Amino acid sequence: MQILEAYCEELDRVVDIYEAREEFIALPLESRRRFTFRCSDVRCRISRKPQVLVSGVNYDKVVEETERYVQPHYRALNNHPHLDDCVWVVGERKRQKAEPVDPQEPHGRTPRAKGSDFVDFFDPPEFDTPSGSVSAPVPNSIEKPESEEEPGHQRGPRDHGGVTTTSKLERFIDCWAQLDVEARKQEHITLNKGERVTYYQAVLPIRLVEPHENGARVVCGGARVKLWPQDKPKFAYINFIDACERFELNQEARTLTIELPLSRVDRFRGGALMRQRLEKATARGHYLRMYVWGVITPHPKRPGYLLEVAALDNLVLKVIKSKAAVNQQLAAQEE
């Protein structure tokens, strides 16, 4: 059963798994304890004794083990049953009815990847989410049932007839990363209320981005981070390893850089997580993959190009442990 939001006891509000991670990583390391999550449907939460627990998975991780990023998510627990008319139980019944039927399959269905929350619309924000702000809560009141809804149904977040919209690029990238190339050519997404494209078309390596696609695709690639000055960093310079090969030369170069004031990061709601990822990306045994929704512009002062990002939610840093580092860690654990 897919659960997109849960009530967090420590935060005393309903959060999605990405906000839970931002809040968890923002805590001082010595005081971090895993959060306690319960069902976001207030009737389900308070009518069960004991209250319905929900498990949060991978929200406490800063570094990825592999490039097949494991999507952080909530998971229902078998020994904590929800009410039959809980928003998530009703939603799961509707989702199963809406799954396409494939007569070639033994059971007649072709479900999407198990446990994934696929994104149908990416609506990028235009401004940074300020530190300390909270997402809109799930309404606790029961709406008047509509003709196509079952009695007692409570709408879930962004519940639009099985269509999922997000303003968080990382949520989409975590879905995208679970799929192989052929599957990415089957799934579709609408970007920025505009063109509907396949997952394969939506995310492009920077070397393949055409000028007419600038600002209309997610660009990706390996990158290196330099924090400057070294003793008390005030800026992060993130340099793509590959260049904008299909762009015209700008002062004899096609390199691509993001210049990020750390003061801006600190004002951002996800700033603590982003700071830790920037620092980890410079550590030995780690490397960085970047996914960005932004606009490529000629650098005004140096050769090459700048990638300008309107909102930091549109900048995804995936810090990955090298295979050698993972093997060393496993060997140390076995000793």
C-alpha angles and dihedrals in degrees: 000000000000115000113184099177136025139183111255115208095203093050093036093221144080114271139172117239094260093055089047089056093048091051093045095050090046089064118095109267094240093055099045115124123165112267124247112234128195134180114293092218101094094209092051092045098052102033095061120077111232095029118254111269122209124197121232112211126201096347091121096059126103099174128052121228095210139003090259090084113212106230113235108236148155120256130201115234119228093221092052105062119193126224115274090243095043111135091245096047091050091045092051091052090051093046092052092049090051096051112115117255119232113192090202092062116090092236096033097246136103103199124187118251109308114259095008125130103213119206120225099177129032111198106182117210120237098214137041116266104242121239112263096028120123133214121252110278124239109259111254097200121091112246122222105272116252123219095263094044129085117247113272094021115153115202116244125217114296089353103167105158094300095317116127123208125186137177091198112094092197091062090057093044091052088055092045093050093058093063131079120227096270093050090050088058090057102047118076135205135183112228122212094341088297135082121020110220139161121269086249092057095042097064116049133178108245092243090061099046112116120214091246089057093054109127092006101079138049107252121210142180147122116296144183125224127214119187112204135234092023098218098047108008118213099166138041116210110197113192122192113227091219124056135230090264095176096051126088117263115270108205089337095308141092099189118137126218139174114211108201125183108217089218087067090050091052091054091052121096091233092041098116091054092045092048092052092048092051090051094046090050089064093050123103115263094028135095135189134238117191131206116183139175103201148106124275112221133173110267106251096212108027140033116280134027141303124220107217117204118199095197129019090226083071091062117079120188116191111190110196130193112234116242090249091055092048091050091049090051092050091048091051091051091053094053 
